[in-house]
């Protein structure tokens, strides 16, 4: 599933930027990243479903 690969890449980028820019502790970052990624995955699923319906 291509979308999930993108989400994994996004998670890695977010983790790297969070550590370098904000110096956040890992557990704080995990909470934030899961919120962001869950909403991104949810939007991806919704758009995927809408695309299926419209075909």
QUIQUIBEL-V230373 format. One record per pair of residues at least 4 apart in sequence whose ideal C-beta (glycine too) atoms are under 8 Angstrom apart, sorted by the first residue. I is the first residue (numbers start at 1). J is the second residue. If there is no record, write none. Layout:
# QUIQUIBEL-V230373
i->(I:I)
j->(J:J)
This chain:
# QUIQUIBEL-V230373
i->(1:2:3:3:3:3:4:4:5:6:6:7:7:7:7:7:8:9:10:10:10:10:11:11:11:12:13:14:14:14:14:14:15:15:15:16:17:17:18:18:18:18:18:19:19:19:24:24:24:25:26:27:28:29:30:31:32:33:34:35:36:37:38:39:40:41:42:43:44:45:46:47:48:49:50:51)
j->(5:6:7:41:44:48:8:41:9:10:44:11:37:40:41:44:12:13:14:36:37:40:15:33:37:16:17:18:29:33:36:37:19:29:33:20:21:22:22:24:29:32:33:23:24:29:28:29:32:29:30:31:32:33:34:35:36:37:38:39:40:41:42:43:44:45:46:47:48:49:50:51:52:53:54:55)
